[in-house]
Amino acid sequence: MKHIVTVQDAVTAFADFIEPTDAELDAIEAEMPLILADVDFLDAQIITLDHLPNELDARRIRRARNRVLSERRALANRTAGAVLPGGAA
């Protein structure tokens, strides 16, 4: 008979190391406008799943897509000016 053992001790033994670092939290915060824009874009697409998209839906999707593209451009411009660690050129 084999004993079934939980792996909770193995998983939670390093729980303190699982927390995100300050650098990771800063990166998430920097990307938050893009994440929220992506969520709005998905919401606009989900709304149109249960019916044929009308003109209002098309405008909502177009506006959300433009916001995503704008946020991606802004994020790329912010990160392009950042200095890479390690002295990479």
C-alpha positions in Angstrom: 0.0 0.0 0.0 1.4 3.4 -1.0 1.0 6.3 1.3 -0.2 9.6 -0.3 1.8 12.5 1.1 0.9 16.1 0.6 3.5 18.4 -0.8 2.3 21.4 1.1 5.4 21.4 3.3 7.7 21.4 0.3 5.7 24.2 -1.4 5.3 26.4 1.6 8.8 25.9 3.0 10.0 28.7 0.8 7.0 30.9 1.0 9.1 33.9 2.1 11.1 33.7 -1.1 8.0 33.6 -3.3 7.1 37.2 -2.7 7.9 39.6 -5.5 10.9 41.8 -5.1 10.7 45.6 -5.1 12.1 45.7 -8.7 9.4 43.3 -9.8 6.7 45.4 -8.1 8.1 48.5 -9.7 8.0 46.8 -13.1 4.3 45.8 -12.6 3.4 49.3 -11.5 5.1 50.7 -14.6 3.1 48.3 -16.8 -0.2 48.9 -15.0 -1.6 51.4 -17.5 -1.0 48.9 -20.3 -2.5 46.1 -18.3 -5.7 48.1 -17.6 -5.9 49.1 -21.3 -5.7 45.4 -22.2 -8.4 44.6 -19.7 -10.7 47.3 -21.2 -10.0 46.0 -24.7 -10.9 42.5 -23.7 -14.1 43.7 -22.0 -15.0 45.5 -25.2 -14.5 42.3 -27.2 -16.4 40.2 -24.6 -19.4 42.5 -24.8 -19.7 41.7 -28.5 -19.7 37.9 -28.1 -23.4 37.5 -27.4 -24.7 39.7 -30.3 -23.7 41.2 -33.6 -21.4 44.2 -33.0 -23.2 47.5 -33.8 -21.6 50.9 -34.4 -21.3 51.6 -30.7 -19.5 48.3 -30.1 -17.2 49.0 -33.1 -16.3 52.4 -31.7 -15.7 50.9 -28.2 -13.4 48.3 -29.6 -11.6 50.8 -31.8 -11.1 53.2 -28.9 -9.9 50.4 -26.6 -7.5 49.1 -29.3 -6.1 52.6 -29.8 -5.6 53.0 -26.1 -3.7 49.7 -25.9 -1.4 50.8 -28.8 -0.9 54.2 -27.1 0.0 52.6 -23.8 2.4 50.1 -25.5 4.1 53.0 -27.2 4.3 55.0 -24.0 5.8 52.0 -22.1 8.3 51.3 -24.9 9.4 55.0 -24.8 9.7 54.9 -21.0 11.7 51.7 -21.0 13.9 52.7 -24.0 15.4 55.5 -21.9 16.1 53.3 -18.9 19.6 52.3 -18.1 20.2 48.6 -18.3 22.0 47.0 -15.3 25.4 45.6 -16.0 26.5 48.4 -18.3 25.0 46.9 -21.4 25.1 49.3 -24.3 
